[in-house]
């Protein structure tokens, strides 16, 4: 079986990362409905588990976005995956995540004038918008970079 070079491996992994992070962001967004179907304050163990799972999932996605997901690879492969265009794409994704969170906060402020919104709900929605927005933008930018060249 022929060995693939570090450059080929890094290219293959960065393409997979772009698809994976986009898919995870969509799954993260799609799973949000179950968190708002229960009581406002989690009282049962299952409610506590749902909130804890969401928080762990959000943290894992943030770590994946921040590290590029290549923590288990050699330093050379990680360095090849984290080139200048990828760093620029990550910065643009962080910016988009910030604006997603800010837009959600403004929307929640307006909604709270007519309907009470708990702090937990607001935090959940703002963090969800920030994480999903940043992941989707990073995935889109990375896929475009791989397609262009």
N, C-alpha and C positions, 0 to 999 in steps of 0.2 A: 504494500500500500504506500503510495508516494506521500511524502510529508509536504504539507503546504507551508509556504513562507509566512513569517509574522505579518508581512504587509497584506497578503491575501486573507489571513485570518482576521486581522483588524478590519479590513474592508467588509468581510462577510458579517462580522459581529456588529459593526456600526449600522449596516443595513437592517439587520435583525432588530437591533435596538430601536431604530426609528419606527418599525412596524409594531414592535411590542409595546412601546410606550404609548403610541396612539391607541392601540387596542385596549390597554389597561385604563387609559383615561376614559374611553367610551364605556367600559364596564363599570368604572368607578361612578360615572354619572348615572348610568342606568340603574345602579343599585341604590340610589338615594331615596327612592320612593318608600322603601321599607322602614326608613328611619323616621319618617313623618307620619306613619300610620298608627303609632302607639300614643301613649300619654306624653304630655309635655315633660314631665319629670320622671325619669326611669325609676320605677319602684320595684319591679320584679327583677329577678336574676337574669331572665332572658333579655329584658330591656337594657340592663347594665352591660350584658355581653354584646348586644348590637352596637351600643355606643362605643364600647371599648374596641370592638373589631373595626369600626369605621375609623377611629383615631389611629389605630395601629396601621391600617391600610394607607391612610393619608401620610403618615410618617414614612412608611416604606416607599411610597411613590415619590416623596420629596427627596429621600436619600438616593433613589434611583436617578432622579433628575439631576441632583447635585453631583453625583459621582460618575454618571455615565453608565452605571451598571456593570462595570468591568472589574470589580474588586477582586474577583477570583482569578484574574489573568495576570500574566507576567508584566513587569514594569514596562518592557519594550512595547508589548501589544497595547497596554493602556495608553502609553504616550502616543502611539500611532493613531489610536482611536480619538484621542483628545487633541486634534490639530486646531489651527486657528479658526477655520470656518465653523467647526463644532463649538468652540468657545464663543464665537460671535452669535451663533444660533442659540446657544444656551442663555446668553445675556438678553437677546431679544425675547426669548420665551419667559424669562424672569420678569421682564418689563410687561409683557402681555398678562402674565399672572397677576402682577400688581394692579394693572388697570382693570382686570376682571374682578378682583377683590374690591377695588374702589367703586366700580360701577354697581356691584352687588350691595355694597354698604349704602350707597346713595338710594338705590331701589328699596332697600329695607327701611331706610329712614322715611321714605315717602309712604310705604305701606304701613308703617307703625303709626302714622297719623290717623289711619282709618281702622286698623286692626292691630290688636296687641301682638307683639312678637317677643318671645322670651329671649333672654341672652343666649341660652344654649342653642336655640334655633338660628339666631343671627350668626353666631360663631360657626355653626355647622355649615350654613349656606355660604358664608364668606370664604371659609377655608376650602370648601368644595370647589367654588368658582376659581379660586386662585390656583389650586393644584391641577384641576382638570384643564383650565385655560393654558397654563404653562406647559403641561405635558402635550396637549394637542398642538400647540404652536411649535414646540420643539420637534415633535414628530413630523409635522408638515414641512418645516424648514429643512430638516435632515433628509427627508425623502426627496425634496426638490433638489437639494445639493447633490445627492447621489444620482438623480436622474440627469442633471445638467452636466455632470462630469467628473 
